Amino acid sequence: ALGGLAKSACTAIVESAPKPCCLAPGVEIAPLPGRGRSLLVSLRGEARLSGLKRGSQVLREYPLASVPLTGGGSSLHPETALALRLWSGAAELRHAAADLLDHGGRDASSRLRRAVVAVMFVMASSEGVYEAGAESVTRSESLFCWLGRVRVNSVAVTSLSEQSEGNELEVAKVALALYPELAKSVNHSCRPNCLLRFDPEDGLALELLVSAPGGVPPGEEITISYGPTAASLPRQERRAALLAQYGFECGCPACAILDEDFSWRSKAAALDERAKVAAGRGSWREAATASSAALALLRQGFAEGDLELAREECKLAGILLQAGDAARARTLWASAAAALAPLAPRGDPDLEEAQEMLKRLPEPKLDSKEPAGPKSQGTVPFAAAASHGDVGQALNCLRAVLEASSASAFISKDAQETTVSDSFDGVVLGLEGLNLTPAERERVMQAAQGTSPKCERTANARVARGKT
């Protein structure tokens, strides 16, 4: 059975000349101290004046080889299947990737697994009786190197696809591919300024796009994430993952921060779950409060303009629309659409929803004859509390909204009595994630005065514990 798998994997590759990689004007490949071959925004030509804007295409490349991750019918591990294809392919294909790093991670267990796989597949693919001669040893060593190259350089190709249940779309991994120029030139950062976008309808073409909100200035390095980011894993875990798979200790600016506080992620998840429960019982204003608090916490970990933040804005916008706040919902959908439009793949459901809702919801009208005055308390979102100077004001405004909502038609009767206290409890939970100074915490304490006894006890107890 193993011999059949080896032979089918070795013969499955389509032997064709690799397509050339398209590098955008204004970028260049140059060595950087401690990082080796790197992709930079040029200091010459037009790029030296303004750099690259968000959404700019830096590189477009077709895979040298790929294997499907779904519907392929093979029981081989994708990395093994891809390595076998390259190892047994035409000399032109092997030459195109021969200078890629081949250590495949330096942990002993990973190296041992690759060595065992290499020997077993050379044995299984040998005609007749296997003999442990010099030729077989050489072939095993060669396959071992290709397994390492694939381990450290391959990329998971993603695409929007339908979930198994329902008609919702999700981002799914559809193939494993090797893009040599990307692998040779683009280094990792836990807070990258670029991202990868794929076009499965065009031969798995890969696009490298600028994702940083302010673009990439002249002379700065182009970076992507090899997997873990500063928003997805704590520093120690992501550095361990990078060392195990790629063999380097990350020294990016995000990893230089030693006293990292990653508690915002779990607190945001708790608030998000609270929003789901509230929405399930029809308490839309309570759900909006908890979801707003979760979004404020997520802004601590994600860079402004991040696609995940934009998707959270879409989610909150839908809740706000149910709560009757169409104006704020429209503002959030507009913000999300602006972030998603330059970077999201074709057919992205969040982008399509945001664009559709912007067409349906009327733009707010400004009446110049209306006398100027303070904004209604109900229009101040809790997310404003992320700006430390406005914590007290935002909390006061939010409390007024919650008190007014207790008799709202949007709140089910059985939940009206608990809406204010439960929502305020969720808000204080959200405030725990803000990096408040002692003076700011005191302002929160003062702002919490005058609420119901239950709310006051909750606020005092939680803030007094010093959770920030």
C-alpha distance (Angstrom), angle and dihedral (degrees) to the residues before:
residue distance angle dihedral
A1 . . .
L2 3.79 . .
G3 3.78 90.9 .
G4 3.80 90.8 53.2
L5 3.80 91.6 50.6
A6 3.79 91.5 48.9
K7 3.78 94.0 49.4
S8 3.81 94.5 45.1
A9 3.80 91.4 49.4
C10 3.79 92.1 47.4
T11 3.81 94.0 50.1
A12 3.82 97.7 41.0
I13 3.80 96.1 80.3
V14 3.79 118.5 102.5
E15 3.77 105.2 -132.4
S16 3.79 105.4 -139.5
A17 3.77 134.0 138.3
P18 3.81 112.0 -87.8
K19 3.82 113.8 -107.0
P20 3.80 116.2 -115.8
C21 3.79 120.0 -100.5
C22 3.82 117.2 -118.3
L23 3.80 113.5 -138.4
A24 3.80 114.5 -167.5
P25 3.82 121.3 -120.0
G26 3.77 111.7 -98.4
V27 3.81 97.6 42.1
E28 3.77 129.6 91.9
I29 3.79 140.0 -178.1
A30 3.79 115.6 -120.1
P31 3.82 138.1 151.8
L32 3.80 118.8 -98.0
P33 3.83 124.5 -162.8
G34 3.79 110.0 -96.8
R35 3.82 93.3 1.0
G36 3.79 103.6 64.2
R37 3.79 121.2 -156.6
S38 3.82 107.0 18.5
L39 3.79 140.4 173.9
L40 3.81 113.7 -122.8
V41 3.78 139.1 179.4
S42 3.78 103.4 -108.9
L43 3.78 124.2 -111.2
R44 3.79 88.4 -150.1
G45 3.79 132.6 73.2
E46 3.80 124.3 9.0
A47 3.81 93.7 -30.5
R48 3.81 91.4 67.0
L49 3.81 89.4 67.2
S50 3.80 101.6 53.9
G51 3.81 109.3 -6.1
L52 3.81 119.4 -139.9
K53 3.80 122.9 -36.7
R54 3.81 126.2 -135.6
G55 3.79 109.8 -79.4
S56 3.82 94.1 25.3
Q57 3.79 114.7 142.2
V58 3.80 110.9 -121.3
L59 3.80 100.2 175.4
R60 3.81 139.6 2.3
E61 3.80 119.0 -164.1
Y62 3.80 139.4 165.9
P63 3.81 119.5 -139.8
L64 3.78 120.2 -97.1
A65 3.81 87.3 -144.4
S66 3.79 136.8 -14.0
V67 3.80 142.7 -175.0
P68 3.82 126.6 -154.9
L69 3.79 119.6 -111.7
T70 3.80 94.3 -160.5
G71 3.77 130.5 45.8
G72 3.80 94.3 3.3
G73 3.79 95.2 123.1
S74 3.82 92.7 -141.1
S75 3.79 124.2 125.8
L76 3.81 91.7 -157.4
H77 3.79 119.1 110.6
P78 3.85 106.8 -102.4
E79 3.82 92.7 -121.4
T80 3.81 90.6 52.5
A81 3.81 92.4 47.1
L82 3.82 92.5 49.5
A83 3.82 92.4 47.2
L84 3.81 90.7 50.5
R85 3.78 90.9 51.7
L86 3.79 92.6 53.0
W87 3.81 94.9 40.2
S88 3.80 92.2 53.9
G89 3.80 97.2 35.4
A90 3.78 131.5 102.5
A91 3.80 119.2 -60.8
E92 3.82 89.9 -113.5
L93 3.79 91.1 59.8
R94 3.79 93.5 46.5
H95 3.80 91.5 48.5
A96 3.83 91.9 53.4
A97 3.81 91.1 61.4
A98 3.80 101.8 26.3
D99 3.82 94.4 104.3
L100 3.81 95.6 53.3
L101 3.79 118.6 114.1
D102 3.79 109.4 -88.6
H103 3.82 105.6 -173.8
G104 3.81 90.7 98.7
G105 3.77 93.7 -160.7
R106 3.77 124.0 -34.1
D107 3.78 101.9 -120.3
A108 3.80 111.0 122.0
S109 3.82 96.5 -130.2
S110 3.81 92.2 54.9
R111 3.80 92.3 49.4
L112 3.80 91.2 48.2
R113 3.82 91.8 51.9
R114 3.81 91.5 50.8
A115 3.80 91.6 48.5
V116 3.82 92.2 51.6
V117 3.81 92.0 47.3
A118 3.81 91.7 48.9
V119 3.81 94.5 51.7
M120 3.80 94.1 43.2
F121 3.80 94.6 50.6
V122 3.80 93.5 46.2
M123 3.79 87.7 52.0
A124 3.81 92.8 46.4
S125 3.80 94.8 47.7
S126 3.82 94.4 47.1
E127 3.79 117.1 108.5
G128 3.80 114.3 -122.5
V129 3.79 120.7 -16.9
Y130 3.79 115.9 0.4
E131 3.80 114.6 -124.9
A132 3.78 122.3 -168.2
G133 3.77 93.1 -131.0
A134 3.78 131.6 142.5
E135 3.82 93.1 -88.0
S136 3.80 93.2 53.3
V137 3.80 91.3 47.5
T138 3.81 90.4 50.8
R139 3.81 91.7 49.4
S140 3.80 90.9 48.6
E141 3.80 91.4 50.5
S142 3.81 90.2 48.6
L143 3.82 92.7 51.3
F144 3.81 89.9 45.6
C145 3.83 88.6 57.4
W146 3.82 92.1 48.1
L147 3.79 90.8 50.6
G148 3.80 87.6 53.5
R149 3.81 93.2 47.7
V150 3.79 91.4 52.1
R151 3.80 92.0 45.1
V152 3.79 93.8 55.8
N153 3.82 102.2 30.5
S154 3.82 109.1 33.4
V155 3.80 121.9 106.2
A156 3.81 129.3 -147.9
V157 3.81 108.4 -125.8
T158 3.81 112.7 -140.2
S159 3.77 131.9 -158.9
L160 3.79 139.0 171.5
S161 3.79 110.6 -99.0
E162 3.80 138.7 164.3
Q163 3.78 118.5 -92.2
S164 3.78 118.4 -118.3
E165 3.80 89.9 -112.5
G166 3.78 120.1 46.9
N167 3.77 129.2 -8.3
E168 3.80 98.0 -78.7
L169 3.78 118.8 126.7
E170 3.79 125.3 -129.4
V171 3.79 136.5 178.6
A172 3.81 107.7 -100.5
K173 3.81 134.3 178.5
V174 3.80 107.8 -112.8
A175 3.82 104.8 168.6
L176 3.79 145.9 7.1
A177 3.79 113.6 -130.4
L178 3.79 142.4 171.0
Y179 3.81 119.3 -130.8
P180 3.83 105.9 -176.7
E181 3.82 100.1 -167.0
L182 3.80 92.3 48.6
A183 3.80 90.3 47.9
K184 3.80 93.2 48.8
S185 3.80 99.2 45.3
V186 3.81 114.8 26.7
N187 3.79 119.9 76.3
H188 3.79 130.8 -158.5
S189 3.79 130.4 -100.3
C190 3.79 127.5 173.5
R191 3.82 86.3 -138.4
P192 3.82 100.5 37.9
N193 3.79 125.7 -172.8
C194 3.82 94.6 -146.6
L195 3.81 138.6 44.3
L196 3.81 138.5 -160.5
R197 3.80 124.8 -110.8
F198 3.80 124.2 -174.9
D199 3.79 134.7 -153.6
P200 3.83 108.2 -155.7
E201 3.82 89.6 -178.6
D202 3.81 90.6 61.5
G203 3.79 103.0 54.1
L204 3.82 94.0 -74.6
A205 3.81 90.1 -62.9
L206 3.80 112.1 -172.7
E207 3.80 124.4 -142.7
L208 3.79 123.2 -163.9
L209 3.82 107.5 -151.8
V210 3.80 132.8 -174.7
S211 3.81 107.4 -112.0
A212 3.81 102.0 172.3
P213 3.83 108.8 112.4
G214 3.79 91.9 -132.5
G215 3.80 94.2 41.1
V216 3.79 124.3 -126.6
P217 3.82 116.8 -62.0
P218 3.83 124.4 -137.4
G219 3.79 114.5 -74.5
E220 3.82 95.0 18.2
E221 3.79 122.1 125.9
I222 3.81 121.3 -109.2
T223 3.83 109.4 -126.4
I224 3.81 138.6 179.4
S225 3.79 134.2 -175.1
Y226 3.80 116.0 -100.7
G227 3.81 88.0 -155.3
P228 3.81 117.1 -62.4
T229 3.81 119.0 67.5
A230 3.79 135.1 -172.4
A231 3.81 87.8 -101.9
S232 3.81 97.6 48.0
L233 3.82 104.3 45.9
P234 3.82 137.4 18.5
R235 3.80 116.0 -102.5
Q236 3.81 97.1 -101.5
E237 3.82 94.3 48.9
R238 3.79 96.8 47.0
R239 3.81 93.3 46.1
A240 3.81 89.7 51.2
A241 3.82 90.9 49.4
L242 3.81 92.5 49.6
L243 3.80 92.3 48.0
A244 3.81 92.7 49.5
Q245 3.81 97.0 49.0
Y246 3.79 104.4 26.8
G247 3.79 103.2 24.9
F248 3.81 100.3 -126.2
E249 3.78 136.3 105.2
C250 3.78 107.7 -126.4
G251 3.79 114.4 -123.6
C252 3.81 98.9 174.1
P253 3.84 119.6 139.7
A254 3.82 91.3 -98.3
C255 3.82 91.7 54.8
A256 3.80 90.5 48.4
I257 3.83 88.3 70.8
L258 3.81 103.7 91.5
D259 3.83 100.7 178.2
E260 3.78 94.6 57.9
D261 3.82 117.4 166.7
F262 3.80 109.5 -152.0
S263 3.81 97.3 168.8
W264 3.81 91.1 103.7
R265 3.80 90.3 78.5
S266 3.82 97.2 58.3
K267 3.80 91.8 41.8
A268 3.79 91.0 51.2
A269 3.81 89.7 49.8
A270 3.82 90.4 51.6
L271 3.79 91.2 51.1
D272 3.79 91.2 46.6
E273 3.80 89.7 54.0
R274 3.79 88.9 48.8
A275 3.80 89.2 53.5
K276 3.80 91.0 51.9
V277 3.80 92.0 51.5
A278 3.81 92.1 48.1
A279 3.79 92.0 47.8
G280 3.79 89.8 49.5
R281 3.79 91.1 60.6
G282 3.80 93.8 42.5
S283 3.83 97.3 -104.7
W284 3.79 93.8 136.2
R285 3.80 97.7 165.4
E286 3.78 90.7 51.4
A287 3.80 88.9 48.1
A288 3.80 89.8 50.3
T289 3.81 91.1 51.2
A290 3.79 93.6 51.5
S291 3.81 92.8 43.0
S292 3.82 90.9 49.3
A293 3.79 90.0 51.8
A294 3.81 90.3 49.2
L295 3.80 91.1 51.4
A296 3.81 90.8 50.1
L297 3.80 89.1 54.3
L298 3.80 93.2 46.9
R299 3.80 89.6 55.7
Q300 3.80 87.2 66.7
G301 3.80 92.0 63.4
F302 3.79 105.2 29.5
A303 3.78 125.0 63.9
E304 3.79 115.4 -115.9
G305 3.79 109.1 -91.3
D306 3.81 93.5 29.2
L307 3.80 112.3 149.4
E308 3.80 92.8 -126.9
L309 3.80 90.2 55.7
A310 3.80 89.1 50.1
R311 3.81 90.5 52.7
E312 3.81 90.2 50.4
E313 3.81 88.4 51.5
C314 3.81 88.9 54.4
K315 3.80 90.4 51.5
L316 3.80 93.1 49.3
A317 3.81 90.8 46.0
G318 3.79 90.5 57.7
I319 3.81 91.0 50.6
L320 3.81 92.0 48.1
L321 3.78 91.2 51.2
Q322 3.80 88.8 54.8
A323 3.82 88.6 49.1
G324 3.79 91.1 54.7
D325 3.82 98.1 -107.2
A326 3.80 98.2 123.0
A327 3.81 93.7 157.6
R328 3.78 94.9 59.2
A329 3.80 91.1 39.9
R330 3.79 89.3 56.7
T331 3.80 91.4 49.1
L332 3.80 91.2 53.8
W333 3.81 93.4 46.5
A334 3.81 89.2 50.7
S335 3.81 90.8 51.5
A336 3.81 91.7 47.4
A337 3.80 93.5 47.8
A338 3.80 91.2 51.3
A339 3.82 90.6 52.8
L340 3.81 96.7 42.9
A341 3.81 101.6 41.3
P342 3.84 98.6 74.9
L343 3.82 95.6 42.1
A344 3.81 114.1 23.5
P345 3.82 118.7 103.2
R346 3.77 122.3 -108.3
G347 3.81 112.2 -73.7
D348 3.81 94.6 18.0
P349 3.84 104.4 173.4
D350 3.82 96.1 -147.4
L351 3.79 92.5 51.0
E352 3.80 92.4 46.7
E353 3.81 91.1 48.7
A354 3.81 92.5 48.6
Q355 3.80 92.9 49.0
E356 3.81 91.7 47.0
M357 3.82 93.1 49.7
L358 3.80 91.3 48.7
K359 3.80 87.5 57.9
R360 3.79 93.3 48.1
L361 3.79 100.4 43.0
P362 3.82 115.7 70.7
E363 3.77 119.2 -120.8
P364 3.81 113.6 -109.0
K365 3.80 111.8 -96.9
L366 3.78 119.6 -133.4
D367 3.81 113.6 -144.9
S368 3.79 108.5 -156.5
K369 3.84 90.8 -166.9
E370 3.78 92.8 61.4
P371 3.82 110.5 98.7
A372 3.75 115.5 -111.6
G373 3.76 116.2 -107.9
P374 3.76 143.8 141.8
K375 3.78 116.8 -54.0
S376 3.77 119.2 -102.9
Q377 3.75 111.7 -91.7
G378 3.77 89.3 -126.3
T379 3.81 91.8 64.9
V380 3.80 96.0 60.7
P381 3.83 109.7 96.7
F382 3.77 122.6 -145.0
A383 3.80 88.1 -125.0
A384 3.81 85.9 76.0
A385 3.80 86.7 73.0
A386 3.80 87.1 75.0
S387 3.80 84.0 76.3
H388 3.78 98.1 77.4
G389 3.78 96.2 -149.7
D390 3.81 91.9 62.4
V391 3.81 99.6 45.6
G392 3.79 96.1 111.7
Q393 3.79 95.0 43.9
A394 3.80 93.4 45.9
L395 3.80 91.7 49.1
N396 3.81 92.5 49.7
C397 3.79 91.5 48.8
L398 3.76 91.6 47.4
R399 3.80 92.7 50.0
A400 3.80 89.2 54.6
V401 3.79 90.5 51.6
L402 3.80 91.6 49.8
E403 3.79 93.3 48.6
A404 3.79 90.8 50.1
S405 3.77 91.1 47.6
S406 3.80 93.9 59.2
A407 3.80 89.6 82.1
S408 3.79 95.6 35.8
A409 3.78 121.2 129.4
F410 3.80 87.0 -130.1
I411 3.81 91.6 67.0
S412 3.78 119.5 76.9
K413 3.82 113.2 -119.1
D414 3.79 94.2 -117.9
A415 3.80 90.1 56.0
Q416 3.83 99.4 43.6
E417 3.80 95.1 89.4
T418 3.80 94.1 54.0
T419 3.80 100.7 35.5
V420 3.81 97.5 93.0
S421 3.80 97.9 44.1
D422 3.81 96.0 40.2
S423 3.79 93.4 46.2
F424 3.78 93.0 46.5
D425 3.80 88.3 49.9
G426 3.80 88.3 55.3
V427 3.79 91.4 48.1
V428 3.79 92.8 54.1
L429 3.80 88.0 49.5
G430 3.79 87.2 55.6
L431 3.81 91.6 49.1
E432 3.80 89.6 56.8
G433 3.78 87.8 70.9
L434 3.81 94.6 56.5
N435 3.79 116.7 96.4
L436 3.80 94.9 -123.2
T437 3.79 124.5 175.8
P438 3.83 118.5 -131.2
A439 3.81 89.2 -100.5
E440 3.77 91.4 52.2
R441 3.79 91.4 48.3
E442 3.80 88.1 53.9
R443 3.81 89.1 53.2
V444 3.79 89.1 52.8
M445 3.81 89.4 51.1
Q446 3.79 90.7 51.8
A447 3.79 92.3 45.7
A448 3.79 89.9 52.5
Q449 3.82 92.5 58.5
G450 3.77 116.4 106.1
T451 3.80 96.0 36.6
S452 3.79 123.0 119.3
P453 3.84 114.2 -66.5
K454 3.79 91.0 -105.9
C455 3.80 91.8 51.7
E456 3.79 92.9 45.8
R457 3.80 92.2 50.5
T458 3.79 90.9 47.8
A459 3.79 94.0 48.4
N460 3.81 94.6 45.3
A461 3.79 93.8 46.0
R462 3.78 95.4 48.2
V463 3.80 98.1 42.3
A464 3.81 91.8 43.4
R465 3.80 89.5 57.3
G466 3.80 85.9 67.0
K467 3.80 96.3 -125.8
T468 3.80 107.3 162.9
